[in-house]
Amino acid sequence: QVQLVESGGGLVQPGGSLRLSCLASGSIFRIYAMGWYRQAPGKQRELVATITGAGSTNYADSVKGRFTISRDNAKNTVYLQMNSLNPEDTAVYYCNAEVLRYGSISRQNYWGQGTQVTVSS
């Protein structure tokens, strides 16, 4: 079993910053790509940022220049630094990871439960 737990969400004023963290735990042999996704009310879940095991990153156009994804492989943790937040960033943010478990020969995709980010004055 693998669990992903997000933290760091909350209420922030426009122009402010938040840092989200996601810790993966369980029977983990190796984590490949990790990422952050978000879903606003009435909208489909969308990719925010991804990072490979080697550190290559990819961002949605809407967050480029404002958000930074990073990871600490030793801690099985991925972060999302969010700066210059605006109300359109309000959403539930979900952590995702591709994990190779002990005893498995193929990777599996896991999701966290999500953390609410609200940008409002």
FENWOFEN-V517961 format. One record per run of one state. SS is the DSSP state (H for helix, E for strand, L for the rest). FROM is the first residue (numbers start at 1). LEN is the number of residues. If there is no record, write none. Layout:
# FENWOFEN-V517961
ss:SS from:FROM len:LEN
ss:SS from:FROM len:LEN
This chain:
# FENWOFEN-V517961
ss:L from:1 len:1
ss:E from:2 len:6
ss:L from:8 len:2
ss:E from:10 len:3
ss:L from:13 len:5
ss:E from:18 len:9
ss:L from:27 len:1
ss:E from:28 len:12
ss:L from:40 len:6
ss:E from:46 len:6
ss:L from:52 len:5
ss:E from:57 len:3
ss:L from:60 len:7
ss:E from:67 len:6
ss:H from:73 len:3
ss:L from:76 len:1
ss:E from:77 len:6
ss:L from:83 len:4
ss:H from:87 len:3
ss:L from:90 len:1
ss:E from:91 len:11
ss:L from:102 len:6
ss:E from:108 len:4
ss:L from:112 len:3
ss:E from:115 len:5
ss:L from:120 len:2
